[in-house]
Amino acid sequence: MTRRRALAALLAGVVAATAALPAPAQAANGTIGERETVCASDLFVRTQPVGAWMGTLYQGQTFLVEGPRSGGYVYGFAYGHINRRGWVQDGWFC
């Protein structure tokens, strides 16, 4: 019986520790007309959806979503050191 109680206590501790962990951040799709903050560690800015790379936005930098959407990408203006319009993969904003 002691072994069973120890296993139950261990299991209860694991469940309690897991429940206490913070929930992972959920990335969101960009909203057209909004200046969104990049949640991903890095996000490539491209000339067109799946096109040539022209720069990288990093976590905390911003992107003004101007529309339209195409194949999981969204068009807009990349602020910061890029400072130009391009396409980024949608779904990586805070």
N, CA, C and O atoms as a GROMACS GRO file, in nm:
protein
  376
    1MET      N    1   0.081  -0.119   0.000
    1MET     CA    2   0.000   0.000   0.000
    1MET      C    3   0.086   0.126   0.000
    1MET      O    4   0.045   0.227  -0.058
    2THR      N    5   0.202   0.125   0.062
    2THR     CA    6   0.289   0.241   0.068
    2THR      C    7   0.338   0.280  -0.070
    2THR      O    8   0.347   0.398  -0.103
    3ARG      N    9   0.369   0.182  -0.150
    3ARG     CA   10   0.416   0.207  -0.286
    3ARG      C   11   0.306   0.275  -0.370
    3ARG      O   12   0.333   0.365  -0.449
    4ARG      N   13   0.185   0.230  -0.351
    4ARG     CA   14   0.071   0.287  -0.424
    4ARG      C   15   0.048   0.432  -0.383
    4ARG      O   16   0.020   0.516  -0.469
    5ARG      N   17   0.060   0.464  -0.256
    5ARG     CA   18   0.044   0.601  -0.208
    5ARG      C   19   0.156   0.691  -0.261
    5ARG      O   20   0.131   0.806  -0.300
    6ALA      N   21   0.276   0.640  -0.262
    6ALA     CA   22   0.388   0.718  -0.314
    6ALA      C   23   0.370   0.749  -0.461
    6ALA      O   24   0.398   0.860  -0.505
    7LEU      N   25   0.324   0.651  -0.538
    7LEU     CA   26   0.299   0.671  -0.680
    7LEU      C   27   0.186   0.773  -0.702
    7LEU      O   28   0.195   0.858  -0.790
    8ALA      N   29   0.082   0.764  -0.620
    8ALA     CA   30  -0.029   0.859  -0.630
    8ALA      C   31   0.018   1.001  -0.596
    8ALA      O   32  -0.021   1.098  -0.662
    9ALA      N   33   0.101   1.014  -0.494
    9ALA     CA   34   0.153   1.145  -0.455
    9ALA      C   35   0.243   1.202  -0.564
    9ALA      O   36   0.237   1.321  -0.594
   10LEU      N   37   0.326   1.117  -0.624
   10LEU     CA   38   0.412   1.160  -0.733
   10LEU      C   39   0.329   1.208  -0.851
   10LEU      O   40   0.357   1.313  -0.909
   11LEU      N   41   0.229   1.132  -0.888
   11LEU     CA   42   0.142   1.169  -0.998
   11LEU      C   43   0.069   1.300  -0.970
   11LEU      O   44   0.058   1.385  -1.058
   12ALA      N   45   0.021   1.318  -0.848
   12ALA     CA   46  -0.046   1.443  -0.811
   12ALA      C   47   0.050   1.561  -0.820
   12ALA      O   48   0.010   1.670  -0.863
   13GLY      N   49   0.174   1.541  -0.781
   13GLY     CA   50   0.274   1.648  -0.789
   13GLY      C   51   0.304   1.686  -0.934
   13GLY      O   52   0.318   1.804  -0.966
   14VAL      N   53   0.314   1.586  -1.021
   14VAL     CA   54   0.340   1.612  -1.163
   14VAL      C   55   0.223   1.690  -1.224
   14VAL      O   56   0.245   1.785  -1.299
   15VAL      N   57   0.102   1.649  -1.193
   15VAL     CA   58  -0.016   1.718  -1.246
   15VAL      C   59  -0.020   1.862  -1.196
   15VAL      O   60  -0.049   1.952  -1.273
   16ALA      N   61   0.007   1.884  -1.068
   16ALA     CA   62   0.005   2.019  -1.011
   16ALA      C   63   0.114   2.106  -1.074
   16ALA      O   64   0.089   2.223  -1.104
   17ALA      N   65   0.232   2.051  -1.095
   17ALA     CA   66   0.342   2.127  -1.157
   17ALA      C   67   0.309   2.162  -1.301
   17ALA      O   68   0.338   2.273  -1.346
   18THR      N   69   0.249   2.070  -1.373
   18THR     CA   70   0.213   2.095  -1.512
   18THR      C   71   0.106   2.203  -1.521
   18THR      O   72   0.112   2.288  -1.610
   19ALA      N   73   0.010   2.201  -1.433
   19ALA     CA   74  -0.098   2.300  -1.434
   19ALA      C   75  -0.045   2.439  -1.399
   19ALA      O   76  -0.103   2.539  -1.441
   20ALA      N   77   0.064   2.447  -1.324
   20ALA     CA   78   0.120   2.575  -1.282
   20ALA      C   79   0.205   2.640  -1.390
   20ALA      O   80   0.238   2.758  -1.379
   21LEU      N   81   0.242   2.566  -1.496
   21LEU     CA   82   0.324   2.623  -1.602
   21LEU      C   83   0.244   2.728  -1.678
   21LEU      O   84   0.124   2.713  -1.697
   22PRO      N   85   0.312   2.836  -1.722
   22PRO     CA   86   0.240   2.937  -1.800
   22PRO      C   87   0.202   2.882  -1.936
   22PRO      O   88   0.273   2.798  -1.991
   23ALA      N   89   0.092   2.928  -1.990
   23ALA     CA   90   0.048   2.884  -2.122
   23ALA      C   91   0.142   2.943  -2.227
   23ALA      O   92   0.185   3.058  -2.213
   24PRO      N   93   0.173   2.866  -2.332
   24PRO     CA   94   0.260   2.920  -2.435
   24PRO      C   95   0.192   3.036  -2.508
   24PRO      O   96   0.070   3.039  -2.522
   25ALA      N   97   0.274   3.132  -2.556
   25ALA     CA   98   0.218   3.245  -2.630
   25ALA      C   99   0.154   3.196  -2.758
   25ALA      O  100   0.209   3.109  -2.827
   26GLN      N  101   0.040   3.249  -2.790
   26GLN     CA  102  -0.030   3.212  -2.911
   26GLN      C  103  -0.009   3.320  -3.016
   26GLN      O  104  -0.045   3.435  -2.994
   27ALA      N  105   0.049   3.284  -3.129
   27ALA     CA  106   0.065   3.379  -3.238
   27ALA      C  107  -0.069   3.400  -3.304
   27ALA      O  108  -0.156   3.313  -3.301
   28ALA      N  109  -0.086   3.516  -3.365
   28ALA     CA  110  -0.214   3.551  -3.427
   28ALA      C  111  -0.194   3.597  -3.571
   28ALA      O  112  -0.085   3.639  -3.610
   29ASN      N  113  -0.300   3.590  -3.648
   29ASN     CA  114  -0.299   3.645  -3.782
   29ASN      C  115  -0.303   3.797  -3.773
   29ASN      O  116  -0.355   3.854  -3.678
   30GLY      N  117  -0.246   3.860  -3.874
   30GLY     CA  118  -0.246   4.006  -3.880
   30GLY      C  119  -0.383   4.061  -3.915
   30GLY      O  120  -0.459   3.998  -3.988
   31THR      N  121  -0.414   4.178  -3.862
   31THR     CA  122  -0.540   4.245  -3.891
   31THR      C  123  -0.511   4.359  -3.988
   31THR      O  124  -0.427   4.444  -3.961
   32ILE      N  125  -0.580   4.359  -4.101
   32ILE     CA  126  -0.558   4.461  -4.202
   32ILE      C  127  -0.584   4.599  -4.142
   32ILE      O  128  -0.687   4.622  -4.078
   33GLY      N  129  -0.491   4.690  -4.164
   33GLY     CA  130  -0.501   4.825  -4.110
   33GLY      C  131  -0.433   4.843  -3.976
   33GLY      O  132  -0.426   4.954  -3.925
   34GLU      N  133  -0.382   4.734  -3.917
   34GLU     CA  134  -0.317   4.740  -3.786
   34GLU      C  135  -0.165   4.724  -3.799
   34GLU      O  136  -0.116   4.647  -3.882
   35ARG      N  137  -0.093   4.798  -3.716
   35ARG     CA  138   0.052   4.780  -3.706
   35ARG      C  139   0.075   4.672  -3.602
   35ARG      O  140   0.057   4.694  -3.482
   36GLU      N  141   0.115   4.555  -3.649
   36GLU     CA  142   0.128   4.436  -3.563
   36GLU      C  143   0.272   4.419  -3.515
   36GLU      O  144   0.366   4.458  -3.583
   37THR      N  145   0.287   4.359  -3.398
   37THR     CA  146   0.417   4.326  -3.342
   37THR      C  147   0.450   4.182  -3.376
   37THR      O  148   0.366   4.093  -3.363
   38VAL      N  149   0.574   4.158  -3.419
   38VAL     CA  150   0.618   4.024  -3.456
   38VAL      C  151   0.641   3.942  -3.328
   38VAL      O  152   0.714   3.985  -3.239
   39CYS      N  153   0.577   3.825  -3.322
   39CYS     CA  154   0.591   3.735  -3.207
   39CYS      C  155   0.699   3.629  -3.232
   39CYS      O  156   0.760   3.578  -3.138
   40ALA      N  157   0.722   3.597  -3.358
   40ALA     CA  158   0.822   3.496  -3.394
   40ALA      C  159   0.962   3.549  -3.363
   40ALA      O  160   0.980   3.671  -3.353
   41SER      N  161   1.060   3.460  -3.349
   41SER     CA  162   1.197   3.508  -3.326
   41SER      C  163   1.249   3.581  -3.448
   41SER      O  164   1.326   3.676  -3.433
   42ASP      N  165   1.209   3.540  -3.567
   42ASP     CA  166   1.241   3.613  -3.689
   42ASP      C  167   1.135   3.584  -3.795
   42ASP      O  168   1.071   3.479  -3.794
   43LEU      N  169   1.117   3.679  -3.885
   43LEU     CA  170   1.013   3.670  -3.986
   43LEU      C  171   1.067   3.732  -4.115
   43LEU      O  172   1.098   3.851  -4.119
   44PHE      N  173   1.078   3.652  -4.220
   44PHE     CA  174   1.133   3.700  -4.346
   44PHE      C  175   1.035   3.790  -4.419
   44PHE      O  176   0.916   3.760  -4.427
   45VAL      N  177   1.086   3.900  -4.472
   45VAL     CA  178   1.009   3.988  -4.558
   45VAL      C  179   1.049   3.953  -4.700
   45VAL      O  180   1.168   3.945  -4.732
   46ARG      N  181   0.949   3.931  -4.786
   46ARG     CA  182   0.975   3.883  -4.922
   46ARG      C  183   0.915   3.977  -5.027
   46ARG      O  184   0.828   4.059  -4.996
   47THR      N  185   0.963   3.965  -5.150
   47THR     CA  186   0.915   4.048  -5.260
   47THR      C  187   0.774   4.008  -5.303
   47THR      O  188   0.701   4.091  -5.358
   48GLN      N  189   0.736   3.885  -5.280
   48GLN     CA  190   0.603   3.831  -5.310
   48GLN      C  191   0.587   3.706  -5.226
   48GLN      O  192   0.685   3.658  -5.170
   49PRO      N  193   0.465   3.650  -5.215
   49PRO     CA  194   0.451   3.527  -5.136
   49PRO      C  195   0.548   3.419  -5.186
   49PRO      O  196   0.550   3.386  -5.304
   50VAL      N  197   0.626   3.365  -5.096
   50VAL     CA  198   0.730   3.265  -5.123
   50VAL      C  199   0.832   3.317  -5.224
   50VAL      O  200   0.898   3.239  -5.293
   51GLY      N  201   0.846   3.450  -5.231
   51GLY     CA  202   0.939   3.513  -5.325
   51GLY      C  203   1.077   3.533  -5.265
   51GLY      O  204   1.113   3.473  -5.163
   52ALA      N  205   1.154   3.619  -5.330
   52ALA     CA  206   1.290   3.648  -5.288
   52ALA      C  207   1.291   3.719  -5.152
   52ALA      O  208   1.204   3.801  -5.122
   53TRP      N  209   1.390   3.685  -5.070
   53TRP     CA  210   1.407   3.745  -4.938
   53TRP      C  211   1.462   3.886  -4.955
   53TRP      O  212   1.554   3.908  -5.034
   54MET      N  213   1.406   3.983  -4.880
   54MET     CA  214   1.462   4.118  -4.884
   54MET      C  215   1.492   4.174  -4.746
   54MET      O  216   1.536   4.289  -4.734
   55GLY      N  217   1.470   4.095  -4.642
   55GLY     CA  218   1.504   4.139  -4.508
   55GLY      C  219   1.439   4.051  -4.404
   55GLY      O  220   1.358   3.965  -4.437
   56THR      N  221   1.475   4.073  -4.278
   56THR     CA  222   1.421   3.994  -4.168
   56THR      C  223   1.373   4.087  -4.057
   56THR      O  224   1.446   4.175  -4.012
   57LEU      N  225   1.251   4.065  -4.014
   57LEU     CA  226   1.199   4.132  -3.895
   57LEU      C  227   1.225   4.039  -3.777
   57LEU      O  228   1.215   3.917  -3.790
   58TYR      N  229   1.258   4.097  -3.663
   58TYR     CA  230   1.285   4.018  -3.543
   58TYR      C  231   1.177   4.042  -3.438
   58TYR      O  232   1.105   4.141  -3.443
   59GLN      N  233   1.169   3.951  -3.343
   59GLN     CA  234   1.067   3.959  -3.237
   59GLN      C  235   1.065   4.098  -3.176
   59GLN      O  236   1.169   4.153  -3.139
   60GLY      N  237   0.945   4.156  -3.168
   60GLY     CA  238   0.927   4.288  -3.111
   60GLY      C  239   0.921   4.398  -3.216
   60GLY      O  240   0.871   4.507  -3.187
   61GLN      N  241   0.970   4.372  -3.337
   61GLN     CA  242   0.960   4.472  -3.444
   61GLN      C  243   0.818   4.472  -3.500
   61GLN      O  244   0.739   4.383  -3.469
   62THR      N  245   0.786   4.570  -3.582
   62THR     CA  246   0.648   4.585  -3.625
   62THR      C  247   0.631   4.581  -3.777
   62THR      O  248   0.724   4.607  -3.854
   63PHE      N  249   0.507   4.547  -3.816
   63PHE     CA  250   0.468   4.534  -3.956
   63PHE      C  251   0.326   4.587  -3.970
   63PHE      O  252   0.236   4.539  -3.902
   64LEU      N  253   0.306   4.684  -4.059
   64LEU     CA  254   0.173   4.738  -4.084
   64LEU      C  255   0.106   4.651  -4.189
   64LEU      O  256   0.149   4.648  -4.304
   65VAL      N  257   0.001   4.581  -4.149
   65VAL     CA  258  -0.070   4.491  -4.241
   65VAL      C  259  -0.162   4.577  -4.327
   65VAL      O  260  -0.256   4.640  -4.278
   66GLU      N  261  -0.133   4.578  -4.457
   66GLU     CA  262  -0.212   4.660  -4.549
   66GLU      C  263  -0.306   4.574  -4.634
   66GLU      O  264  -0.395   4.627  -4.700
   67GLY      N  265  -0.286   4.443  -4.635
   67GLY     CA  266  -0.368   4.353  -4.715
   67GLY      C  267  -0.297   4.326  -4.845
   67GLY      O  268  -0.186   4.378  -4.856
   68PRO      N  269  -0.340   4.259  -4.937
   68PRO     CA  270  -0.430   4.144  -4.929
   68PRO      C  271  -0.357   4.023  -4.874
   68PRO      O  272  -0.238   4.030  -4.845
   69ARG      N  273  -0.428   3.913  -4.858
   69ARG     CA  274  -0.368   3.786  -4.816
   69ARG      C  275  -0.355   3.697  -4.939
   69ARG      O  276  -0.438   3.701  -5.030
   70SER      N  277  -0.249   3.617  -4.940
   70SER     CA  278  -0.230   3.526  -5.053
   70SER      C  279  -0.147   3.407  -5.007
   70SER      O  280  -0.030   3.422  -4.969
   71GLY      N  281  -0.206   3.289  -5.010
   71GLY     CA  282  -0.133   3.166  -4.978
   71GLY      C  283  -0.065   3.166  -4.842
   71GLY      O  284   0.046   3.114  -4.830
   72GLY      N  285  -0.129   3.222  -4.741
   72GLY     CA  286  -0.071   3.224  -4.607
   72GLY      C  287   0.024   3.342  -4.584
   72GLY      O  288   0.088   3.349  -4.479
   73TYR      N  289   0.034   3.432  -4.679
   73TYR     CA  290   0.117   3.551  -4.667
   73TYR      C  291   0.028   3.675  -4.665
   73TYR      O  292  -0.085   3.672  -4.713
   74VAL      N  293   0.081   3.784  -4.609
   74VAL     CA  294   0.008   3.910  -4.603
   74VAL      C  295   0.103   4.022  -4.646
   74VAL      O  296   0.223   4.019  -4.618
   75TYR      N  297   0.047   4.123  -4.715
   75TYR     CA  298   0.124   4.235  -4.768
   75TYR      C  299   0.118   4.352  -4.672
   75TYR      O  300   0.017   4.376  -4.607
   76GLY      N  301   0.229   4.427  -4.664
   76GLY     CA  302   0.230   4.546  -4.581
   76GLY      C  303   0.365   4.612  -4.575
   76GLY      O  304   0.451   4.586  -4.658
   77PHE      N  305   0.383   4.699  -4.476
   77PHE     CA  306   0.505   4.777  -4.459
   77PHE      C  307   0.583   4.727  -4.339
   77PHE      O  308   0.532   4.723  -4.227
   78ALA      N  309   0.709   4.689  -4.363
   78ALA     CA  310   0.798   4.642  -4.256
   78ALA      C  311   0.877   4.760  -4.201
   78ALA      O  312   0.957   4.821  -4.272
   79TYR      N  313   0.854   4.794  -4.074
   79TYR     CA  314   0.925   4.903  -4.009
   79TYR      C  315   1.063   4.859  -3.964
   79TYR      O  316   1.103   4.745  -3.986
   80GLY      N  317   1.136   4.950  -3.902
   80GLY     CA  318   1.268   4.917  -3.850
   80GLY      C  319   1.374   4.936  -3.957
   80GLY      O  320   1.366   5.028  -4.039
   81HIS      N  321   1.472   4.850  -3.957
   81HIS     CA  322   1.584   4.864  -4.051
   81HIS      C  323   1.545   4.829  -4.194
   81HIS      O  324   1.620   4.861  -4.286
   82ILE      N  325   1.430   4.764  -4.216
   82ILE     CA  326   1.388   4.728  -4.352
   82ILE      C  327   1.321   4.847  -4.419
   82ILE      O  328   1.361   4.887  -4.528
   83ASN      N  329   1.220   4.905  -4.355
   83ASN     CA  330   1.149   5.024  -4.403
   83ASN      C  331   1.108   5.015  -4.550
   83ASN      O  332   1.140   5.103  -4.630
   84ARG      N  333   1.038   4.910  -4.583
   84ARG     CA  334   0.984   4.894  -4.718
   84ARG      C  335   0.866   4.799  -4.716
   84ARG      O  336   0.844   4.726  -4.620
   85ARG      N  337   0.791   4.802  -4.824
   85ARG     CA  338   0.674   4.715  -4.837
   85ARG      C  339   0.716   4.578  -4.888
   85ARG      O  340   0.810   4.565  -4.967
   86GLY      N  341   0.645   4.478  -4.839
   86GLY     CA  342   0.671   4.342  -4.883
   86GLY      C  343   0.569   4.246  -4.824
   86GLY      O  344   0.466   4.287  -4.770
   87TRP      N  345   0.599   4.120  -4.836
   87TRP     CA  346   0.511   4.012  -4.791
   87TRP      C  347   0.577   3.936  -4.677
   87TRP      O  348   0.698   3.910  -4.682
   88VAL      N  349   0.499   3.901  -4.575
   88VAL     CA  350   0.546   3.816  -4.465
   88VAL      C  351   0.447   3.702  -4.446
   88VAL      O  352   0.329   3.713  -4.482
   89GLN      N  353   0.495   3.594  -4.389
   89GLN     CA  354   0.406   3.482  -4.359
   89GLN      C  355   0.312   3.526  -4.248
   89GLN      O  356   0.356   3.577  -4.144
   90ASP      N  357   0.182   3.508  -4.269
   90ASP     CA  358   0.082   3.549  -4.172
   90ASP      C  359   0.079   3.450  -4.056
   90ASP      O  360   0.120   3.334  -4.071
   91GLY      N  361   0.031   3.495  -3.941
   91GLY     CA  362   0.014   3.406  -3.826
   91GLY      C  363   0.127   3.415  -3.726
   91GLY      O  364   0.133   3.333  -3.634
   92TRP      N  365   0.217   3.513  -3.739
   92TRP     CA  366   0.330   3.525  -3.649
   92TRP      C  367   0.332   3.657  -3.573
   92TRP      O  368   0.438   3.708  -3.537
   93PHE      N  369   0.212   3.713  -3.549
   93PHE     CA  370   0.202   3.840  -3.477
   93PHE      C  371   0.146   3.815  -3.337
   93PHE      O  372   0.073   3.718  -3.314
   94CYS      N  373   0.181   3.904  -3.244
   94CYS     CA  374   0.133   3.891  -3.106
   94CYS      C  375  -0.010   3.938  -3.093
   94CYS      O  376  -0.067   3.935  -2.984
   0.00000   0.00000   0.00000
